[in-house]
Amino acid sequence: MRKDRDFWILVGTLALFGAVNISFFLVGRLQVNWEDFGIVLAAGITLTMYSFLYKDNPAFKIAENMYVGVALGYTVIITWFNALKPDLYDPLLVPLFTWERTPEYLLFAPMVLGVFMLMRLSTRLAWLSRWPFAFVVGLGAGITIPNYIHTFVLKQIEPSLRPVFSGGETVYMSINTLLILLGVISVLIYFFFSTEHKGPIGVVSKIGIWFLMVSFGASFGYTVMGRMSLLIGRTMFLLKDWLGVVQ
């Protein structure tokens, strides 16, 4: 009985959506062109994705798979035109077959590594994919670790090493530097478990908890505001571009 009700809810929703759009075309709210057809399609996919708020349903699965397929196709095209074609096909393969200029033979090495990575799809030759994966992991670690240390360690230590009060700073900057120093020290003491958190150490560790809670709250609030901005954008699209309720 539950499945029958969900089926008729789905059919009724699709019928209502189709009737609304047909009426929009009949009254001239939407024109018969590709732009307005794209608006109808975008509105339908948006509502279909939001249908997951009710429960998982076949329409949501179709929209989800469509999103993954379009994203994958877009990524493939961008990878071809931004990476493979200018960096491999044009400098190596085109001169190799046309002999208009000297091919860049050094590109054979990354091309072979790329082909080896595709061997992951084969059961017998999957071991060849370990070489390019090891190269990518090693190169990525070598590039990422120095940048990570510089960005998240050294740049974070730098504000705590500044003088709290100096003649060239305003009162606001001095208070900001003092808060950074207090936050760094109190949070480090909170995570220092070799000594029992009692007395002055306990007081400072509690201050560290407050700094952590403020940091987590700010991060969570920033995440929520980012998601809310996406929701507002989709809602304005439905109300303005599709329904025409908001001008």
Kinemage of the C-alpha trace (Angstrom):
@kinemage 1
@onewidth
@group {chain A} dominant
@subgroup {mainchain}
@vectorlist {calphas} color= white
{ca met a 1} P 0.000 0.000 0.000
{ca arg a 2} L 2.867 2.333 0.853
{ca lys a 3} L 4.563 1.705 -2.486
{ca asp a 4} L 1.323 2.307 -4.377
{ca arg a 5} L 0.849 5.639 -2.629
{ca asp a 6} L 4.438 6.703 -3.395
{ca phe a 7} L 3.935 5.726 -7.035
{ca trp a 8} L 0.776 7.806 -7.397
{ca ile a 9} L 2.412 10.739 -5.603
{ca leu a 10} L 5.251 10.588 -8.127
{ca val a 11} L 2.883 10.343 -11.081
{ca gly a 12} L 0.710 13.165 -9.745
{ca thr a 13} L 3.707 15.425 -9.164
{ca leu a 14} L 5.028 14.832 -12.683
{ca ala a 15} L 1.562 15.471 -14.138
{ca leu a 16} L 1.234 18.703 -12.146
{ca phe a 17} L 4.673 19.860 -13.259
{ca gly a 18} L 3.826 19.089 -16.886
{ca ala a 19} L 0.467 20.881 -16.655
{ca val a 20} L 2.046 23.989 -15.129
{ca asn a 21} L 4.664 24.213 -17.871
{ca ile a 22} L 2.140 23.600 -20.639
{ca ser a 23} L -0.003 26.423 -19.267
{ca phe a 24} L 3.080 28.682 -19.174
{ca phe a 25} L 3.705 27.996 -22.859
{ca leu a 26} L 0.048 28.534 -23.767
{ca val a 27} L -0.268 31.899 -21.994
{ca gly a 28} L 3.078 33.122 -23.297
{ca arg a 29} L 4.910 33.059 -19.977
{ca leu a 30} L 7.490 30.819 -21.645
{ca gln a 31} L 8.427 30.861 -25.312
{ca val a 32} L 9.059 27.860 -27.521
{ca asn a 33} L 12.840 28.150 -27.757
{ca trp a 34} L 15.887 26.452 -26.359
{ca glu a 35} L 16.447 29.023 -23.622
{ca asp a 36} L 13.012 28.607 -22.052
{ca phe a 37} L 13.188 24.847 -22.565
{ca gly a 38} L 16.417 24.946 -20.559
{ca ile a 39} L 14.616 26.869 -17.792
{ca val a 40} L 11.908 24.178 -17.634
{ca leu a 41} L 14.516 21.422 -17.597
{ca ala a 42} L 16.541 23.159 -14.872
{ca ala a 43} L 13.427 23.727 -12.779
{ca gly a 44} L 12.411 20.085 -13.135
{ca ile a 45} L 15.851 18.798 -12.142
{ca thr a 46} L 15.972 21.218 -9.194
{ca leu a 47} L 12.595 20.058 -7.876
{ca thr a 48} L 13.573 16.449 -8.497
{ca met a 49} L 16.734 16.814 -6.424
{ca tyr a 50} L 14.741 18.461 -3.630
{ca ser a 51} L 12.276 15.547 -3.719
{ca phe a 52} L 14.818 13.608 -1.659
{ca leu a 53} L 13.633 15.705 1.294
{ca tyr a 54} L 10.442 13.628 1.163
{ca lys a 55} L 12.147 10.270 0.594
{ca asp a 56} L 14.353 8.428 -1.858
{ca asn a 57} L 12.474 7.934 -5.124
{ca pro a 58} L 13.117 6.883 -8.747
{ca ala a 59} L 12.966 10.472 -10.049
{ca phe a 60} L 15.711 11.518 -7.646
{ca lys a 61} L 17.855 8.555 -8.722
{ca ile a 62} L 17.455 9.548 -12.382
{ca ala a 63} L 18.435 13.150 -11.643
{ca glu a 64} L 21.345 11.994 -9.492
{ca asn a 65} L 22.708 9.726 -12.225
{ca met a 66} L 22.174 12.471 -14.784
{ca tyr a 67} L 24.180 14.889 -12.645
{ca val a 68} L 27.048 12.416 -12.264
{ca gly a 69} L 27.049 11.651 -15.999
{ca val a 70} L 26.996 15.313 -17.058
{ca ala a 71} L 29.729 16.175 -14.536
{ca leu a 72} L 31.871 13.307 -15.812
{ca gly a 73} L 31.339 14.268 -19.448
{ca tyr a 74} L 32.152 17.908 -18.695
{ca thr a 75} L 35.317 16.853 -16.841
{ca val a 76} L 36.436 14.691 -19.758
{ca ile a 77} L 35.983 17.525 -22.259
{ca ile a 78} L 37.787 20.041 -20.010
{ca thr a 79} L 40.626 17.567 -19.443
{ca trp a 80} L 41.015 16.998 -23.172
{ca phe a 81} L 41.028 20.657 -24.245
{ca asn a 82} L 42.961 22.038 -21.246
{ca ala a 83} L 45.493 19.242 -20.641
{ca leu a 84} L 45.735 16.362 -23.114
{ca lys a 85} L 45.378 18.280 -26.385
{ca pro a 86} L 47.776 21.206 -25.711
{ca asp a 87} L 50.276 19.259 -23.582
{ca leu a 88} L 50.397 15.879 -25.364
{ca tyr a 89} L 48.447 15.622 -28.610
{ca asp a 90} L 49.598 18.846 -30.302
{ca pro a 91} L 53.311 18.773 -29.360
{ca leu a 92} L 53.847 14.997 -29.734
{ca leu a 93} L 51.260 13.105 -31.769
{ca val a 94} L 50.454 15.723 -34.428
{ca pro a 95} L 54.118 16.304 -35.446
{ca leu a 96} L 54.747 12.558 -35.213
{ca phe a 97} L 52.214 11.826 -37.967
{ca thr a 98} L 52.473 15.004 -40.055
{ca trp a 99} L 56.236 15.692 -39.732
{ca glu a 100} L 55.567 19.434 -39.864
{ca arg a 101} L 57.914 19.993 -36.927
{ca thr a 102} L 60.059 17.955 -34.572
{ca pro a 103} L 57.983 16.022 -32.029
{ca glu a 104} L 58.748 16.466 -28.345
{ca tyr a 105} L 59.849 12.901 -27.657
{ca leu a 106} L 60.238 13.515 -23.922
{ca leu a 107} L 56.435 13.446 -23.697
{ca phe a 108} L 56.516 9.707 -24.345
{ca ala a 109} L 57.348 9.148 -20.663
{ca pro a 110} L 54.177 10.787 -19.228
{ca met a 111} L 52.102 9.253 -22.043
{ca val a 112} L 53.323 5.752 -21.158
{ca leu a 113} L 52.647 6.409 -17.461
{ca gly a 114} L 49.140 7.533 -18.356
{ca val a 115} L 48.540 4.368 -20.375
{ca phe a 116} L 49.864 2.293 -17.470
{ca met a 117} L 47.336 3.985 -15.185
{ca leu a 118} L 44.543 2.733 -17.432
{ca met a 119} L 45.836 -0.807 -16.946
{ca arg a 120} L 44.017 -0.690 -13.626
{ca leu a 121} L 41.005 -1.869 -15.627
{ca ser a 122} L 42.765 -5.134 -16.496
{ca thr a 123} L 43.132 -7.961 -14.001
{ca arg a 124} L 46.370 -9.317 -15.473
{ca leu a 125} L 48.066 -5.956 -16.120
{ca ala a 126} L 46.818 -4.064 -13.071
{ca trp a 127} L 50.308 -4.181 -11.520
{ca leu a 128} L 51.542 -1.710 -14.153
{ca ser a 129} L 49.282 0.986 -12.681
{ca arg a 130} L 51.352 0.990 -9.495
{ca trp a 131} L 54.175 2.878 -11.231
{ca pro a 132} L 52.200 5.986 -12.270
{ca phe a 133} L 50.250 5.977 -8.989
{ca ala a 134} L 53.528 5.877 -7.048
{ca phe a 135} L 54.865 8.712 -9.195
{ca val a 136} L 51.726 10.801 -8.658
{ca val a 137} L 51.685 10.175 -4.901
{ca gly a 138} L 55.397 10.939 -4.554
{ca leu a 139} L 55.216 14.085 -6.675
{ca gly a 140} L 52.047 15.228 -4.935
{ca ala a 141} L 53.566 14.703 -1.504
{ca gly a 142} L 56.744 16.529 -2.492
{ca ile a 143} L 54.766 19.535 -3.725
{ca thr a 144} L 52.053 19.508 -1.068
{ca ile a 145} L 54.086 19.044 2.112
{ca pro a 146} L 56.216 22.245 1.771
{ca asn a 147} L 53.145 24.295 0.765
{ca tyr a 148} L 51.109 22.770 3.597
{ca ile a 149} L 53.795 23.502 6.178
{ca his a 150} L 54.221 27.052 4.887
{ca thr a 151} L 50.488 27.763 4.831
{ca phe a 152} L 49.131 25.940 7.874
{ca val a 153} L 52.156 25.891 10.181
{ca leu a 154} L 54.560 28.755 9.544
{ca lys a 155} L 51.854 31.274 8.601
{ca gln a 156} L 49.884 30.273 11.702
{ca ile a 157} L 52.929 30.634 13.944
{ca glu a 158} L 53.853 34.045 12.544
{ca pro a 159} L 51.016 36.076 14.206
{ca ser a 160} L 51.770 34.516 17.604
{ca leu a 161} L 55.417 35.641 17.383
{ca arg a 162} L 54.645 39.306 16.783
{ca pro a 163} L 55.092 41.757 19.686
{ca val a 164} L 51.780 42.277 21.454
{ca phe a 165} L 52.243 46.016 21.901
{ca ser a 166} L 54.345 48.038 19.474
{ca gly a 167} L 54.423 51.691 18.661
{ca gly a 168} L 53.290 51.338 15.057
{ca glu a 169} L 50.109 49.343 15.779
{ca thr a 170} L 46.675 50.584 16.770
{ca val a 171} L 44.883 49.415 19.890
{ca tyr a 172} L 42.678 47.124 17.788
{ca met a 173} L 45.693 45.407 16.185
{ca ser a 174} L 47.356 44.981 19.589
{ca ile a 175} L 44.200 43.382 21.037
{ca asn a 176} L 43.943 41.117 17.982
{ca thr a 177} L 47.563 39.989 18.408
{ca leu a 178} L 46.979 39.399 22.132
{ca leu a 179} L 43.908 37.247 21.404
{ca ile a 180} L 45.861 35.208 18.844
{ca leu a 181} L 48.654 34.621 21.366
{ca leu a 182} L 46.193 33.715 24.128
{ca gly a 183} L 44.274 31.375 21.823
{ca val a 184} L 47.381 29.543 20.616
{ca ile a 185} L 48.765 29.048 24.131
{ca ser a 186} L 45.450 28.036 25.735
{ca val a 187} L 44.566 25.551 22.965
{ca leu a 188} L 48.048 23.993 23.111
{ca ile a 189} L 47.735 23.633 26.891
{ca tyr a 190} L 44.275 22.054 26.484
{ca phe a 191} L 45.807 19.334 24.276
{ca phe a 192} L 48.746 18.856 26.672
{ca phe a 193} L 47.605 15.767 28.581
{ca ser a 194} L 50.862 14.948 30.385
{ca thr a 195} L 49.836 17.261 33.236
{ca glu a 196} L 46.485 17.126 35.024
{ca his a 197} L 44.269 20.069 34.184
{ca lys a 198} L 43.961 21.584 37.638
{ca gly a 199} L 44.734 24.982 39.055
{ca pro a 200} L 46.134 27.570 36.616
{ca ile a 201} L 46.606 24.947 33.891
{ca gly a 202} L 42.943 23.957 34.229
{ca val a 203} L 41.848 27.596 33.919
{ca val a 204} L 43.952 28.140 30.810
{ca ser a 205} L 42.734 24.866 29.267
{ca lys a 206} L 39.116 25.982 29.780
{ca ile a 207} L 39.954 29.186 27.929
{ca gly a 208} L 41.310 26.967 25.155
{ca ile a 209} L 37.965 25.144 25.053
{ca trp a 210} L 36.214 28.477 24.505
{ca phe a 211} L 38.561 29.321 21.643
{ca leu a 212} L 37.934 25.899 20.087
{ca met a 213} L 34.163 26.267 20.402
{ca val a 214} L 34.291 29.724 18.795
{ca ser a 215} L 36.417 28.337 15.969
{ca phe a 216} L 34.120 25.349 15.387
{ca gly a 217} L 31.045 27.555 15.579
{ca ala a 218} L 32.464 30.019 13.059
{ca ser a 219} L 33.392 27.176 10.680
{ca phe a 220} L 29.945 25.608 11.007
{ca gly a 221} L 28.233 28.970 10.543
{ca tyr a 222} L 30.312 29.661 7.432
{ca thr a 223} L 29.340 26.249 6.033
{ca val a 224} L 25.652 26.819 6.773
{ca met a 225} L 25.727 30.269 5.161
{ca gly a 226} L 27.365 28.787 2.076
{ca arg a 227} L 24.624 26.159 1.790
{ca met a 228} L 21.946 28.777 2.446
{ca ser a 229} L 23.306 30.944 -0.367
{ca leu a 230} L 22.950 27.961 -2.722
{ca leu a 231} L 19.372 27.397 -1.506
{ca ile a 232} L 18.516 31.076 -1.962
{ca gly a 233} L 19.971 31.009 -5.476
{ca arg a 234} L 17.886 27.974 -6.476
{ca thr a 235} L 14.754 29.410 -4.849
{ca met a 236} L 15.172 32.727 -6.663
{ca phe a 237} L 15.630 30.823 -9.921
{ca leu a 238} L 12.369 28.951 -9.391
{ca leu a 239} L 10.413 32.047 -8.318
{ca lys a 240} L 11.867 34.487 -10.847
{ca asp a 241} L 13.031 32.678 -13.984
{ca trp a 242} L 10.504 29.815 -13.952
{ca leu a 243} L 7.349 30.936 -12.147
{ca gly a 244} L 7.803 34.682 -12.670
{ca val a 245} L 6.467 35.448 -9.185
{ca val a 246} L 9.461 37.647 -8.278
{ca gln a 247} L 10.495 40.390 -10.692
